[in-house]
Amino acid sequence: MRKDPRNSYAAVAKELHLSTKTVKRRLAKMIDGKAVFAVWASNPKVFEGAILADLRVLYDNSEPRGELVQKIISQLDDYLYFVGLWDVLSVFLLIVPNVSKMQELVMWAKQQQGVKNARIDIQQERIQLWEKMSEHIEKRLAQLTNV
């Protein structure tokens, strides 16, 4: 499905010599376990009437972040299309209507207790290296099957 996510369950089942029901069940388990996810490929040049932006939030090391991240996600909900979470950094990919809204969101984020710093960048172009990711996955799968 990584190579062709539009493949039907039936097509995948046929290729793997499994039943459609088994494919659905296994895929559901992988999605629930966060082993499978979708990444939206965006082209900022085709958007009209909106701006693609990345809000990067750097956290204080001492603060627990679970509630803070949920608070930020709730605030950004109308504009959010992807979240990347790491130890002391989160990246929130946004679709915002204008520069004023971008400034409002970054100022709000900076004011939150537990946030060390925040910045927002306008996306003018996005380069996605799907081939490199595929190579890495294929290499890792080969290692796992040789174990």
Phi and psi in radians as a Rosetta constraint file:
Dihedral C 1 N 2 CA 2 C 2 CIRCULARHARMONIC -1.097 0.35
Dihedral N 2 CA 2 C 2 N 3 CIRCULARHARMONIC -0.686 0.35
Dihedral C 2 N 3 CA 3 C 3 CIRCULARHARMONIC -1.333 0.35
Dihedral N 3 CA 3 C 3 N 4 CIRCULARHARMONIC -0.543 0.35
Dihedral C 3 N 4 CA 4 C 4 CIRCULARHARMONIC -2.537 0.35
Dihedral N 4 CA 4 C 4 N 5 CIRCULARHARMONIC 1.515 0.35
Dihedral C 4 N 5 CA 5 C 5 CIRCULARHARMONIC -1.151 0.35
Dihedral N 5 CA 5 C 5 N 6 CIRCULARHARMONIC -0.216 0.35
Dihedral C 5 N 6 CA 6 C 6 CIRCULARHARMONIC -1.476 0.35
Dihedral N 6 CA 6 C 6 N 7 CIRCULARHARMONIC -0.063 0.35
Dihedral C 6 N 7 CA 7 C 7 CIRCULARHARMONIC -0.997 0.35
Dihedral N 7 CA 7 C 7 N 8 CIRCULARHARMONIC 2.414 0.35
Dihedral C 7 N 8 CA 8 C 8 CIRCULARHARMONIC -1.357 0.35
Dihedral N 8 CA 8 C 8 N 9 CIRCULARHARMONIC 2.815 0.35
Dihedral C 8 N 9 CA 9 C 9 CIRCULARHARMONIC -1.004 0.35
Dihedral N 9 CA 9 C 9 N 10 CIRCULARHARMONIC -0.691 0.35
Dihedral C 9 N 10 CA 10 C 10 CIRCULARHARMONIC -1.096 0.35
Dihedral N 10 CA 10 C 10 N 11 CIRCULARHARMONIC -0.735 0.35
Dihedral C 10 N 11 CA 11 C 11 CIRCULARHARMONIC -1.141 0.35
Dihedral N 11 CA 11 C 11 N 12 CIRCULARHARMONIC -0.743 0.35
Dihedral C 11 N 12 CA 12 C 12 CIRCULARHARMONIC -1.148 0.35
Dihedral N 12 CA 12 C 12 N 13 CIRCULARHARMONIC -0.760 0.35
Dihedral C 12 N 13 CA 13 C 13 CIRCULARHARMONIC -1.034 0.35
Dihedral N 13 CA 13 C 13 N 14 CIRCULARHARMONIC -0.760 0.35
Dihedral C 13 N 14 CA 14 C 14 CIRCULARHARMONIC -1.101 0.35
Dihedral N 14 CA 14 C 14 N 15 CIRCULARHARMONIC -0.785 0.35
Dihedral C 14 N 15 CA 15 C 15 CIRCULARHARMONIC -1.110 0.35
Dihedral N 15 CA 15 C 15 N 16 CIRCULARHARMONIC -0.623 0.35
Dihedral C 15 N 16 CA 16 C 16 CIRCULARHARMONIC -1.644 0.35
Dihedral N 16 CA 16 C 16 N 17 CIRCULARHARMONIC -0.027 0.35
Dihedral C 16 N 17 CA 17 C 17 CIRCULARHARMONIC 1.040 0.35
Dihedral N 17 CA 17 C 17 N 18 CIRCULARHARMONIC 0.793 0.35
Dihedral C 17 N 18 CA 18 C 18 CIRCULARHARMONIC -2.207 0.35
Dihedral N 18 CA 18 C 18 N 19 CIRCULARHARMONIC 2.969 0.35
Dihedral C 18 N 19 CA 19 C 19 CIRCULARHARMONIC -1.437 0.35
Dihedral N 19 CA 19 C 19 N 20 CIRCULARHARMONIC 2.730 0.35
Dihedral C 19 N 20 CA 20 C 20 CIRCULARHARMONIC -1.052 0.35
Dihedral N 20 CA 20 C 20 N 21 CIRCULARHARMONIC -0.697 0.35
Dihedral C 20 N 21 CA 21 C 21 CIRCULARHARMONIC -1.055 0.35
Dihedral N 21 CA 21 C 21 N 22 CIRCULARHARMONIC -0.722 0.35
Dihedral C 21 N 22 CA 22 C 22 CIRCULARHARMONIC -1.140 0.35
Dihedral N 22 CA 22 C 22 N 23 CIRCULARHARMONIC -0.744 0.35
Dihedral C 22 N 23 CA 23 C 23 CIRCULARHARMONIC -1.073 0.35
Dihedral N 23 CA 23 C 23 N 24 CIRCULARHARMONIC -0.823 0.35
Dihedral C 23 N 24 CA 24 C 24 CIRCULARHARMONIC -1.027 0.35
Dihedral N 24 CA 24 C 24 N 25 CIRCULARHARMONIC -0.804 0.35
Dihedral C 24 N 25 CA 25 C 25 CIRCULARHARMONIC -1.125 0.35
Dihedral N 25 CA 25 C 25 N 26 CIRCULARHARMONIC -0.797 0.35
Dihedral C 25 N 26 CA 26 C 26 CIRCULARHARMONIC -1.178 0.35
Dihedral N 26 CA 26 C 26 N 27 CIRCULARHARMONIC -0.687 0.35
Dihedral C 26 N 27 CA 27 C 27 CIRCULARHARMONIC -1.133 0.35
Dihedral N 27 CA 27 C 27 N 28 CIRCULARHARMONIC -0.700 0.35
Dihedral C 27 N 28 CA 28 C 28 CIRCULARHARMONIC -1.075 0.35
Dihedral N 28 CA 28 C 28 N 29 CIRCULARHARMONIC -0.710 0.35
Dihedral C 28 N 29 CA 29 C 29 CIRCULARHARMONIC -1.128 0.35
Dihedral N 29 CA 29 C 29 N 30 CIRCULARHARMONIC -0.714 0.35
Dihedral C 29 N 30 CA 30 C 30 CIRCULARHARMONIC -1.170 0.35
Dihedral N 30 CA 30 C 30 N 31 CIRCULARHARMONIC -0.677 0.35
Dihedral C 30 N 31 CA 31 C 31 CIRCULARHARMONIC -1.155 0.35
Dihedral N 31 CA 31 C 31 N 32 CIRCULARHARMONIC -0.804 0.35
Dihedral C 31 N 32 CA 32 C 32 CIRCULARHARMONIC -1.054 0.35
Dihedral N 32 CA 32 C 32 N 33 CIRCULARHARMONIC -0.628 0.35
Dihedral C 32 N 33 CA 33 C 33 CIRCULARHARMONIC -1.487 0.35
Dihedral N 33 CA 33 C 33 N 34 CIRCULARHARMONIC 0.074 0.35
Dihedral C 33 N 34 CA 34 C 34 CIRCULARHARMONIC 1.069 0.35
Dihedral N 34 CA 34 C 34 N 35 CIRCULARHARMONIC 0.489 0.35
Dihedral C 34 N 35 CA 35 C 35 CIRCULARHARMONIC -1.523 0.35
Dihedral N 35 CA 35 C 35 N 36 CIRCULARHARMONIC -0.341 0.35
Dihedral C 35 N 36 CA 36 C 36 CIRCULARHARMONIC -2.261 0.35
Dihedral N 36 CA 36 C 36 N 37 CIRCULARHARMONIC 2.333 0.35
Dihedral C 36 N 37 CA 37 C 37 CIRCULARHARMONIC -2.670 0.35
Dihedral N 37 CA 37 C 37 N 38 CIRCULARHARMONIC 2.873 0.35
Dihedral C 37 N 38 CA 38 C 38 CIRCULARHARMONIC -1.887 0.35
Dihedral N 38 CA 38 C 38 N 39 CIRCULARHARMONIC 2.499 0.35
Dihedral C 38 N 39 CA 39 C 39 CIRCULARHARMONIC -2.096 0.35
Dihedral N 39 CA 39 C 39 N 40 CIRCULARHARMONIC 2.181 0.35
Dihedral C 39 N 40 CA 40 C 40 CIRCULARHARMONIC -1.354 0.35
Dihedral N 40 CA 40 C 40 N 41 CIRCULARHARMONIC 2.195 0.35
Dihedral C 40 N 41 CA 41 C 41 CIRCULARHARMONIC -1.561 0.35
Dihedral N 41 CA 41 C 41 N 42 CIRCULARHARMONIC 2.061 0.35
Dihedral C 41 N 42 CA 42 C 42 CIRCULARHARMONIC -1.995 0.35
Dihedral N 42 CA 42 C 42 N 43 CIRCULARHARMONIC 2.584 0.35
Dihedral C 42 N 43 CA 43 C 43 CIRCULARHARMONIC -2.132 0.35
Dihedral N 43 CA 43 C 43 N 44 CIRCULARHARMONIC 1.751 0.35
Dihedral C 43 N 44 CA 44 C 44 CIRCULARHARMONIC -1.005 0.35
Dihedral N 44 CA 44 C 44 N 45 CIRCULARHARMONIC -0.403 0.35
Dihedral C 44 N 45 CA 45 C 45 CIRCULARHARMONIC -1.243 0.35
Dihedral N 45 CA 45 C 45 N 46 CIRCULARHARMONIC -0.304 0.35
Dihedral C 45 N 46 CA 46 C 46 CIRCULARHARMONIC -1.652 0.35
Dihedral N 46 CA 46 C 46 N 47 CIRCULARHARMONIC -0.103 0.35
Dihedral C 46 N 47 CA 47 C 47 CIRCULARHARMONIC -1.393 0.35
Dihedral N 47 CA 47 C 47 N 48 CIRCULARHARMONIC 2.338 0.35
Dihedral C 47 N 48 CA 48 C 48 CIRCULARHARMONIC -2.163 0.35
Dihedral N 48 CA 48 C 48 N 49 CIRCULARHARMONIC 2.367 0.35
Dihedral C 48 N 49 CA 49 C 49 CIRCULARHARMONIC 1.375 0.35
Dihedral N 49 CA 49 C 49 N 50 CIRCULARHARMONIC 0.216 0.35
Dihedral C 49 N 50 CA 50 C 50 CIRCULARHARMONIC -2.688 0.35
Dihedral N 50 CA 50 C 50 N 51 CIRCULARHARMONIC 2.800 0.35
Dihedral C 50 N 51 CA 51 C 51 CIRCULARHARMONIC -2.173 0.35
Dihedral N 51 CA 51 C 51 N 52 CIRCULARHARMONIC 2.313 0.35
Dihedral C 51 N 52 CA 52 C 52 CIRCULARHARMONIC -1.532 0.35
Dihedral N 52 CA 52 C 52 N 53 CIRCULARHARMONIC 2.299 0.35
Dihedral C 52 N 53 CA 53 C 53 CIRCULARHARMONIC -2.511 0.35
Dihedral N 53 CA 53 C 53 N 54 CIRCULARHARMONIC 2.672 0.35
Dihedral C 53 N 54 CA 54 C 54 CIRCULARHARMONIC -1.945 0.35
Dihedral N 54 CA 54 C 54 N 55 CIRCULARHARMONIC 2.121 0.35
Dihedral C 54 N 55 CA 55 C 55 CIRCULARHARMONIC -1.744 0.35
Dihedral N 55 CA 55 C 55 N 56 CIRCULARHARMONIC 2.040 0.35
Dihedral C 55 N 56 CA 56 C 56 CIRCULARHARMONIC -1.848 0.35
Dihedral N 56 CA 56 C 56 N 57 CIRCULARHARMONIC 2.162 0.35
Dihedral C 56 N 57 CA 57 C 57 CIRCULARHARMONIC -2.050 0.35
Dihedral N 57 CA 57 C 57 N 58 CIRCULARHARMONIC 2.126 0.35
Dihedral C 57 N 58 CA 58 C 58 CIRCULARHARMONIC -1.790 0.35
Dihedral N 58 CA 58 C 58 N 59 CIRCULARHARMONIC 2.240 0.35
Dihedral C 58 N 59 CA 59 C 59 CIRCULARHARMONIC -1.744 0.35
Dihedral N 59 CA 59 C 59 N 60 CIRCULARHARMONIC 2.720 0.35
Dihedral C 59 N 60 CA 60 C 60 CIRCULARHARMONIC -1.155 0.35
Dihedral N 60 CA 60 C 60 N 61 CIRCULARHARMONIC 2.508 0.35
Dihedral C 60 N 61 CA 61 C 61 CIRCULARHARMONIC -1.174 0.35
Dihedral N 61 CA 61 C 61 N 62 CIRCULARHARMONIC -0.497 0.35
Dihedral C 61 N 62 CA 62 C 62 CIRCULARHARMONIC -1.433 0.35
Dihedral N 62 CA 62 C 62 N 63 CIRCULARHARMONIC -0.279 0.35
Dihedral C 62 N 63 CA 63 C 63 CIRCULARHARMONIC -1.602 0.35
Dihedral N 63 CA 63 C 63 N 64 CIRCULARHARMONIC 2.400 0.35
Dihedral C 63 N 64 CA 64 C 64 CIRCULARHARMONIC -1.191 0.35
Dihedral N 64 CA 64 C 64 N 65 CIRCULARHARMONIC 2.431 0.35
Dihedral C 64 N 65 CA 65 C 65 CIRCULARHARMONIC -1.839 0.35
Dihedral N 65 CA 65 C 65 N 66 CIRCULARHARMONIC -0.197 0.35
Dihedral C 65 N 66 CA 66 C 66 CIRCULARHARMONIC -0.939 0.35
Dihedral N 66 CA 66 C 66 N 67 CIRCULARHARMONIC -0.947 0.35
Dihedral C 66 N 67 CA 67 C 67 CIRCULARHARMONIC -1.179 0.35
Dihedral N 67 CA 67 C 67 N 68 CIRCULARHARMONIC -0.663 0.35
Dihedral C 67 N 68 CA 68 C 68 CIRCULARHARMONIC -1.113 0.35
Dihedral N 68 CA 68 C 68 N 69 CIRCULARHARMONIC -0.777 0.35
Dihedral C 68 N 69 CA 69 C 69 CIRCULARHARMONIC -1.074 0.35
Dihedral N 69 CA 69 C 69 N 70 CIRCULARHARMONIC -0.755 0.35
Dihedral C 69 N 70 CA 70 C 70 CIRCULARHARMONIC -1.088 0.35
Dihedral N 70 CA 70 C 70 N 71 CIRCULARHARMONIC -0.683 0.35
Dihedral C 70 N 71 CA 71 C 71 CIRCULARHARMONIC -1.108 0.35
Dihedral N 71 CA 71 C 71 N 72 CIRCULARHARMONIC -0.750 0.35
Dihedral C 71 N 72 CA 72 C 72 CIRCULARHARMONIC -1.140 0.35
Dihedral N 72 CA 72 C 72 N 73 CIRCULARHARMONIC -0.789 0.35
Dihedral C 72 N 73 CA 73 C 73 CIRCULARHARMONIC -1.040 0.35
Dihedral N 73 CA 73 C 73 N 74 CIRCULARHARMONIC -0.735 0.35
Dihedral C 73 N 74 CA 74 C 74 CIRCULARHARMONIC -1.077 0.35
Dihedral N 74 CA 74 C 74 N 75 CIRCULARHARMONIC -0.711 0.35
Dihedral C 74 N 75 CA 75 C 75 CIRCULARHARMONIC -1.185 0.35
Dihedral N 75 CA 75 C 75 N 76 CIRCULARHARMONIC -0.616 0.35
Dihedral C 75 N 76 CA 76 C 76 CIRCULARHARMONIC -1.585 0.35
Dihedral N 76 CA 76 C 76 N 77 CIRCULARHARMONIC -0.055 0.35
Dihedral C 76 N 77 CA 77 C 77 CIRCULARHARMONIC -0.821 0.35
Dihedral N 77 CA 77 C 77 N 78 CIRCULARHARMONIC -0.731 0.35
Dihedral C 77 N 78 CA 78 C 78 CIRCULARHARMONIC -1.205 0.35
Dihedral N 78 CA 78 C 78 N 79 CIRCULARHARMONIC -0.279 0.35
Dihedral C 78 N 79 CA 79 C 79 CIRCULARHARMONIC -2.073 0.35
Dihedral N 79 CA 79 C 79 N 80 CIRCULARHARMONIC -0.139 0.35
Dihedral C 79 N 80 CA 80 C 80 CIRCULARHARMONIC -1.453 0.35
Dihedral N 80 CA 80 C 80 N 81 CIRCULARHARMONIC 2.339 0.35
Dihedral C 80 N 81 CA 81 C 81 CIRCULARHARMONIC -2.220 0.35
Dihedral N 81 CA 81 C 81 N 82 CIRCULARHARMONIC -0.163 0.35
Dihedral C 81 N 82 CA 82 C 82 CIRCULARHARMONIC -2.851 0.35
Dihedral N 82 CA 82 C 82 N 83 CIRCULARHARMONIC 2.560 0.35
Dihedral C 82 N 83 CA 83 C 83 CIRCULARHARMONIC -2.269 0.35
Dihedral N 83 CA 83 C 83 N 84 CIRCULARHARMONIC 2.297 0.35
Dihedral C 83 N 84 CA 84 C 84 CIRCULARHARMONIC -2.011 0.35
Dihedral N 84 CA 84 C 84 N 85 CIRCULARHARMONIC 2.151 0.35
Dihedral C 84 N 85 CA 85 C 85 CIRCULARHARMONIC -2.022 0.35
Dihedral N 85 CA 85 C 85 N 86 CIRCULARHARMONIC 2.268 0.35
Dihedral C 85 N 86 CA 86 C 86 CIRCULARHARMONIC -2.280 0.35
Dihedral N 86 CA 86 C 86 N 87 CIRCULARHARMONIC -3.077 0.35
Dihedral C 86 N 87 CA 87 C 87 CIRCULARHARMONIC -0.920 0.35
Dihedral N 87 CA 87 C 87 N 88 CIRCULARHARMONIC -1.046 0.35
Dihedral C 87 N 88 CA 88 C 88 CIRCULARHARMONIC -2.080 0.35
Dihedral N 88 CA 88 C 88 N 89 CIRCULARHARMONIC 0.205 0.35
Dihedral C 88 N 89 CA 89 C 89 CIRCULARHARMONIC -2.426 0.35
Dihedral N 89 CA 89 C 89 N 90 CIRCULARHARMONIC 2.432 0.35
Dihedral C 89 N 90 CA 90 C 90 CIRCULARHARMONIC -2.213 0.35
Dihedral N 90 CA 90 C 90 N 91 CIRCULARHARMONIC 2.528 0.35
Dihedral C 90 N 91 CA 91 C 91 CIRCULARHARMONIC -2.113 0.35
Dihedral N 91 CA 91 C 91 N 92 CIRCULARHARMONIC 2.145 0.35
Dihedral C 91 N 92 CA 92 C 92 CIRCULARHARMONIC -1.941 0.35
Dihedral N 92 CA 92 C 92 N 93 CIRCULARHARMONIC 2.007 0.35
Dihedral C 92 N 93 CA 93 C 93 CIRCULARHARMONIC -1.536 0.35
Dihedral N 93 CA 93 C 93 N 94 CIRCULARHARMONIC 2.221 0.35
Dihedral C 93 N 94 CA 94 C 94 CIRCULARHARMONIC -2.193 0.35
Dihedral N 94 CA 94 C 94 N 95 CIRCULARHARMONIC 2.688 0.35
Dihedral C 94 N 95 CA 95 C 95 CIRCULARHARMONIC -2.078 0.35
Dihedral N 95 CA 95 C 95 N 96 CIRCULARHARMONIC 1.896 0.35
Dihedral C 95 N 96 CA 96 C 96 CIRCULARHARMONIC -1.995 0.35
Dihedral N 96 CA 96 C 96 N 97 CIRCULARHARMONIC 2.653 0.35
Dihedral C 96 N 97 CA 97 C 97 CIRCULARHARMONIC -1.314 0.35
Dihedral N 97 CA 97 C 97 N 98 CIRCULARHARMONIC -0.481 0.35
Dihedral C 97 N 98 CA 98 C 98 CIRCULARHARMONIC -2.851 0.35
Dihedral N 98 CA 98 C 98 N 99 CIRCULARHARMONIC 3.010 0.35
Dihedral C 98 N 99 CA 99 C 99 CIRCULARHARMONIC -1.153 0.35
Dihedral N 99 CA 99 C 99 N 100 CIRCULARHARMONIC -0.626 0.35
Dihedral C 99 N 100 CA 100 C 100 CIRCULARHARMONIC -1.037 0.35
Dihedral N 100 CA 100 C 100 N 101 CIRCULARHARMONIC -0.733 0.35
Dihedral C 100 N 101 CA 101 C 101 CIRCULARHARMONIC -1.146 0.35
Dihedral N 101 CA 101 C 101 N 102 CIRCULARHARMONIC -0.668 0.35
Dihedral C 101 N 102 CA 102 C 102 CIRCULARHARMONIC -1.034 0.35
Dihedral N 102 CA 102 C 102 N 103 CIRCULARHARMONIC -0.831 0.35
Dihedral C 102 N 103 CA 103 C 103 CIRCULARHARMONIC -1.088 0.35
Dihedral N 103 CA 103 C 103 N 104 CIRCULARHARMONIC -0.715 0.35
Dihedral C 103 N 104 CA 104 C 104 CIRCULARHARMONIC -1.070 0.35
Dihedral N 104 CA 104 C 104 N 105 CIRCULARHARMONIC -0.780 0.35
Dihedral C 104 N 105 CA 105 C 105 CIRCULARHARMONIC -1.157 0.35
Dihedral N 105 CA 105 C 105 N 106 CIRCULARHARMONIC -0.752 0.35
Dihedral C 105 N 106 CA 106 C 106 CIRCULARHARMONIC -1.202 0.35
Dihedral N 106 CA 106 C 106 N 107 CIRCULARHARMONIC -0.652 0.35
Dihedral C 106 N 107 CA 107 C 107 CIRCULARHARMONIC -1.140 0.35
Dihedral N 107 CA 107 C 107 N 108 CIRCULARHARMONIC -0.724 0.35
Dihedral C 107 N 108 CA 108 C 108 CIRCULARHARMONIC -1.051 0.35
Dihedral N 108 CA 108 C 108 N 109 CIRCULARHARMONIC -0.809 0.35
Dihedral C 108 N 109 CA 109 C 109 CIRCULARHARMONIC -1.064 0.35
Dihedral N 109 CA 109 C 109 N 110 CIRCULARHARMONIC -0.736 0.35
Dihedral C 109 N 110 CA 110 C 110 CIRCULARHARMONIC -1.097 0.35
Dihedral N 110 CA 110 C 110 N 111 CIRCULARHARMONIC -0.470 0.35
Dihedral C 110 N 111 CA 111 C 111 CIRCULARHARMONIC -1.453 0.35
Dihedral N 111 CA 111 C 111 N 112 CIRCULARHARMONIC -0.136 0.35
Dihedral C 111 N 112 CA 112 C 112 CIRCULARHARMONIC -1.362 0.35
Dihedral N 112 CA 112 C 112 N 113 CIRCULARHARMONIC 2.366 0.35
Dihedral C 112 N 113 CA 113 C 113 CIRCULARHARMONIC -1.135 0.35
Dihedral N 113 CA 113 C 113 N 114 CIRCULARHARMONIC 2.296 0.35
Dihedral C 113 N 114 CA 114 C 114 CIRCULARHARMONIC 1.757 0.35
Dihedral N 114 CA 114 C 114 N 115 CIRCULARHARMONIC -0.165 0.35
Dihedral C 114 N 115 CA 115 C 115 CIRCULARHARMONIC -1.663 0.35
Dihedral N 115 CA 115 C 115 N 116 CIRCULARHARMONIC 2.109 0.35
Dihedral C 115 N 116 CA 116 C 116 CIRCULARHARMONIC -1.386 0.35
Dihedral N 116 CA 116 C 116 N 117 CIRCULARHARMONIC -0.734 0.35
Dihedral C 116 N 117 CA 117 C 117 CIRCULARHARMONIC -2.816 0.35
Dihedral N 117 CA 117 C 117 N 118 CIRCULARHARMONIC 2.757 0.35
Dihedral C 117 N 118 CA 118 C 118 CIRCULARHARMONIC -2.569 0.35
Dihedral N 118 CA 118 C 118 N 119 CIRCULARHARMONIC 2.566 0.35
Dihedral C 118 N 119 CA 119 C 119 CIRCULARHARMONIC -2.580 0.35
Dihedral N 119 CA 119 C 119 N 120 CIRCULARHARMONIC 2.736 0.35
Dihedral C 119 N 120 CA 120 C 120 CIRCULARHARMONIC -2.238 0.35
Dihedral N 120 CA 120 C 120 N 121 CIRCULARHARMONIC 2.371 0.35
Dihedral C 120 N 121 CA 121 C 121 CIRCULARHARMONIC -2.137 0.35
Dihedral N 121 CA 121 C 121 N 122 CIRCULARHARMONIC 2.359 0.35
Dihedral C 121 N 122 CA 122 C 122 CIRCULARHARMONIC -1.370 0.35
Dihedral N 122 CA 122 C 122 N 123 CIRCULARHARMONIC 2.347 0.35
Dihedral C 122 N 123 CA 123 C 123 CIRCULARHARMONIC -1.551 0.35
Dihedral N 123 CA 123 C 123 N 124 CIRCULARHARMONIC 2.070 0.35
Dihedral C 123 N 124 CA 124 C 124 CIRCULARHARMONIC -1.739 0.35
Dihedral N 124 CA 124 C 124 N 125 CIRCULARHARMONIC -0.458 0.35
Dihedral C 124 N 125 CA 125 C 125 CIRCULARHARMONIC -2.704 0.35
Dihedral N 125 CA 125 C 125 N 126 CIRCULARHARMONIC 2.563 0.35
Dihedral C 125 N 126 CA 126 C 126 CIRCULARHARMONIC -2.262 0.35
Dihedral N 126 CA 126 C 126 N 127 CIRCULARHARMONIC 2.170 0.35
Dihedral C 126 N 127 CA 127 C 127 CIRCULARHARMONIC -1.858 0.35
Dihedral N 127 CA 127 C 127 N 128 CIRCULARHARMONIC 2.109 0.35
Dihedral C 127 N 128 CA 128 C 128 CIRCULARHARMONIC -2.035 0.35
Dihedral N 128 CA 128 C 128 N 129 CIRCULARHARMONIC 2.209 0.35
Dihedral C 128 N 129 CA 129 C 129 CIRCULARHARMONIC -1.792 0.35
Dihedral N 129 CA 129 C 129 N 130 CIRCULARHARMONIC 1.231 0.35
Dihedral C 129 N 130 CA 130 C 130 CIRCULARHARMONIC -1.118 0.35
Dihedral N 130 CA 130 C 130 N 131 CIRCULARHARMONIC -0.581 0.35
Dihedral C 130 N 131 CA 131 C 131 CIRCULARHARMONIC -1.119 0.35
Dihedral N 131 CA 131 C 131 N 132 CIRCULARHARMONIC -0.731 0.35
Dihedral C 131 N 132 CA 132 C 132 CIRCULARHARMONIC -1.122 0.35
Dihedral N 132 CA 132 C 132 N 133 CIRCULARHARMONIC -0.708 0.35
Dihedral C 132 N 133 CA 133 C 133 CIRCULARHARMONIC -1.123 0.35
Dihedral N 133 CA 133 C 133 N 134 CIRCULARHARMONIC -0.733 0.35
Dihedral C 133 N 134 CA 134 C 134 CIRCULARHARMONIC -1.094 0.35
Dihedral N 134 CA 134 C 134 N 135 CIRCULARHARMONIC -0.727 0.35
Dihedral C 134 N 135 CA 135 C 135 CIRCULARHARMONIC -1.055 0.35
Dihedral N 135 CA 135 C 135 N 136 CIRCULARHARMONIC -0.772 0.35
Dihedral C 135 N 136 CA 136 C 136 CIRCULARHARMONIC -1.093 0.35
Dihedral N 136 CA 136 C 136 N 137 CIRCULARHARMONIC -0.770 0.35
Dihedral C 136 N 137 CA 137 C 137 CIRCULARHARMONIC -1.112 0.35
Dihedral N 137 CA 137 C 137 N 138 CIRCULARHARMONIC -0.781 0.35
Dihedral C 137 N 138 CA 138 C 138 CIRCULARHARMONIC -1.068 0.35
Dihedral N 138 CA 138 C 138 N 139 CIRCULARHARMONIC -0.728 0.35
Dihedral C 138 N 139 CA 139 C 139 CIRCULARHARMONIC -1.102 0.35
Dihedral N 139 CA 139 C 139 N 140 CIRCULARHARMONIC -0.772 0.35
Dihedral C 139 N 140 CA 140 C 140 CIRCULARHARMONIC -1.162 0.35
Dihedral N 140 CA 140 C 140 N 141 CIRCULARHARMONIC -0.697 0.35
Dihedral C 140 N 141 CA 141 C 141 CIRCULARHARMONIC -1.102 0.35
Dihedral N 141 CA 141 C 141 N 142 CIRCULARHARMONIC -0.696 0.35
Dihedral C 141 N 142 CA 142 C 142 CIRCULARHARMONIC -1.102 0.35
Dihedral N 142 CA 142 C 142 N 143 CIRCULARHARMONIC -0.707 0.35
Dihedral C 142 N 143 CA 143 C 143 CIRCULARHARMONIC -1.102 0.35
Dihedral N 143 CA 143 C 143 N 144 CIRCULARHARMONIC -0.750 0.35
Dihedral C 143 N 144 CA 144 C 144 CIRCULARHARMONIC -1.180 0.35
Dihedral N 144 CA 144 C 144 N 145 CIRCULARHARMONIC -0.636 0.35
Dihedral C 144 N 145 CA 145 C 145 CIRCULARHARMONIC -1.351 0.35
Dihedral N 145 CA 145 C 145 N 146 CIRCULARHARMONIC -0.322 0.35
Dihedral C 145 N 146 CA 146 C 146 CIRCULARHARMONIC -1.551 0.35
Dihedral N 146 CA 146 C 146 N 147 CIRCULARHARMONIC -0.055 0.35
